[in-house]
Amino acid sequence: NYKKLSEYYAELGVAFSDDVTTIKKAYRLLARRYHPDANPSAGATEKMQRINEAYRKIQAEFDTE
């Protein structure tokens, strides 16, 4: 499932211009909100997987710079 990088930024609710610290804070906030251990809703696991994927892809972009 290939996505554009902009979709990963949107998943985390951050902008291209945001720094690593801001992106990490956004990821951690979403992870606390949607982690399946803390959120019993039906879609929490899928949402958490999308959040994790988005964070990994964005981090990989920073690592290549």
Secondary structure by P-SEA (a helix, b strand, c coil): ccccaaaaaaaacccccccaaaaaaaaaaaaaacccccccccaaaaaaaaaaaaaaaaaaaaaac
